[in-house]
Every structure is written in structure tokens, then in C-alpha cells.
Amino acid sequence: MRMKYLAIAATLLAATPVAAAEPITGSWVTAARDGVVRIAPCGKSLCGTLARFLVTPPGGADQRDIHNPDARLRTRKLLGVPILTGFSEDGAVWRGTIYDPKSGKSYRSVLRRLAGDRLEVKGCIGPFCQTQVWRRGS
């Protein structure tokens, strides 16, 4: 009798769909409210580029990616730089890499839609993570 209940429970668990991640495409204002990142499909994944400055950076609107560890990329303009790359759906979240142009560093990242047009953005090095909340923007 116990085996019958275990078999029924296993069948029910297997039939339960994994929660799908909420869509994250669109424009998002960063937590510091200094820029807008536009998330859109790029190939088989999602990417986010710096679409607009809300606060003019020290180098002006023509600011370059001066902190990039790759010397060849330090002359590219920050506007249009990929901030989020390679994001793919993983259950209720999106996983990929986030680039911080202020430090020139990239981190493992997890994105998750929250209620009310908010996006939780987590960047991690090993077990240590920092979380921000971005808001839907234009």
C-alpha cells in the first residue's frame, strides 16, 4: 500500500511544471538611476545594452569604456556597450553575465522579475552576491 502512495506522489511531482521565468525584455532604469539598460533577444539568449545616460558620466556623453580589462575595448563608447550577456531562462530566473563599466569587471548574474515592474539584478563572485532592484523605464 505504501508503494502505491509513493508511486502516486512521484507521478504528481513529475507532472508539476517548473515555474517559467517572467519576461524581462524592455528598458530598465538602474538602481543608481544613472542609466537605462535595454534588454532584448540576441541570438538564442537575451542581452542588455546601455541605451541611455540619465546622469552624464565624467567623460561626458561620449564617455569611453576606460576601465575595460581588454585594452582594445577601452576606446569604445559606453552607450551601446553590452551590460548583460548570455542570459537564458532557468526556471523562474534568468542566468548570464553582468558587466560593470565603472570597474571593468564582469560577474555571474541572476535576473528575476518582481511584482510591479521591478527587476532584481544579482551579481556574484563565488558565493558572495550583491543585489539591486531596477525599475521599468523608457
C-alpha positions in Angstrom: 0.0 0.0 0.0 2.8 2.4 0.9 4.5 1.8 -2.5 1.2 2.8 -4.2 1.2 6.2 -2.4 4.8 6.8 -3.3 4.1 6.0 -6.9 1.2 8.4 -7.0 3.2 11.1 -5.3 6.1 10.7 -7.7 3.7 10.9 -10.7 2.2 14.1 -9.3 5.6 15.7 -8.7 6.8 14.8 -12.2 3.7 16.3 -13.7 4.1 19.6 -11.9 5.6 22.1 -14.4 8.6 24.2 -13.3 7.7 27.8 -12.9 8.6 29.8 -16.0 10.6 33.0 -15.7 8.7 36.2 -16.2 9.7 38.1 -19.3 12.5 40.7 -18.7 12.7 42.3 -22.1 12.4 46.1 -22.3 14.0 49.1 -20.8 15.2 49.2 -17.2 16.5 52.1 -15.1 19.5 51.0 -13.0 19.4 51.2 -9.2 21.7 54.2 -9.1 19.3 55.9 -11.6 22.2 56.9 -13.8 21.4 54.8 -16.9 18.9 52.8 -18.8 19.6 49.2 -19.9 17.6 47.8 -22.8 17.1 44.0 -22.7 16.3 42.2 -26.0 16.9 38.9 -27.7 20.4 38.4 -29.2 20.8 35.0 -30.8 19.4 32.3 -28.6 19.8 34.3 -25.4 18.9 37.8 -24.0 21.3 40.7 -23.8 21.1 44.2 -22.3 22.9 47.2 -23.6 23.4 50.6 -22.1 20.8 52.6 -24.0 20.9 56.0 -22.4 22.6 58.0 -19.7 20.3 59.6 -17.1 23.4 61.2 -15.4 26.1 62.4 -17.7 29.3 60.4 -16.8 32.7 62.2 -16.1 33.8 61.8 -19.7 30.6 63.4 -21.0 28.0 61.8 -23.3 30.9 60.4 -25.3 32.3 58.5 -22.3 34.5 55.6 -23.3 34.8 52.1 -21.7 38.1 53.2 -20.0 38.0 50.6 -17.2 37.7 47.6 -19.5 40.4 44.9 -18.8 40.8 44.4 -22.6 42.9 47.4 -23.8 41.4 47.1 -27.3 37.9 47.8 -25.9 38.8 50.9 -23.9 38.1 53.3 -26.8 34.6 52.1 -27.4 31.8 54.4 -26.4 29.8 53.3 -23.3 26.5 53.9 -25.0 25.6 50.6 -26.6 28.0 48.6 -24.5 26.7 45.1 -23.6 26.0 45.2 -19.8 24.1 41.9 -19.7 25.2 39.0 -21.9 24.2 35.4 -22.5 21.0 35.3 -20.3 18.9 32.2 -20.6 15.9 31.1 -18.8 16.4 28.8 -15.8 13.1 28.0 -14.1 11.8 31.3 -12.6 15.1 33.2 -13.2 17.4 34.2 -16.0 21.2 33.4 -15.7 24.1 35.1 -17.5 26.9 37.6 -17.0 26.7 41.3 -16.0 29.5 43.8 -16.8 30.1 46.8 -14.6 31.7 49.5 -16.8 32.6 51.6 -13.6 35.0 48.9 -12.5 35.6 47.0 -15.8 34.6 43.7 -14.1 32.2 41.0 -15.1 30.2 38.9 -12.7 27.9 35.8 -12.8 24.4 37.2 -12.7 20.8 36.2 -12.0 17.8 38.3 -13.0 14.3 37.9 -11.7 11.1 39.9 -12.4 9.5 41.1 -9.2 5.9 42.5 -8.9 5.2 45.9 -10.1 7.6 46.4 -13.0 10.8 45.8 -10.9 13.8 43.6 -11.9 16.0 42.0 -9.3 19.6 42.1 -10.6 22.1 39.9 -8.7 25.9 39.9 -9.5 28.1 37.2 -7.8 31.7 36.3 -7.3 31.8 32.8 -5.9 29.3 32.6 -3.0 29.2 36.4 -2.5 26.4 38.3 -4.3 25.2 41.9 -4.4 21.6 42.6 -5.3 20.0 45.7 -6.9 16.5 46.4 -8.0 16.0 48.1 -11.3 12.7 49.7 -12.4 10.9 49.6 -15.7 11.9 52.7 -17.7 11.8 54.3 -21.1 
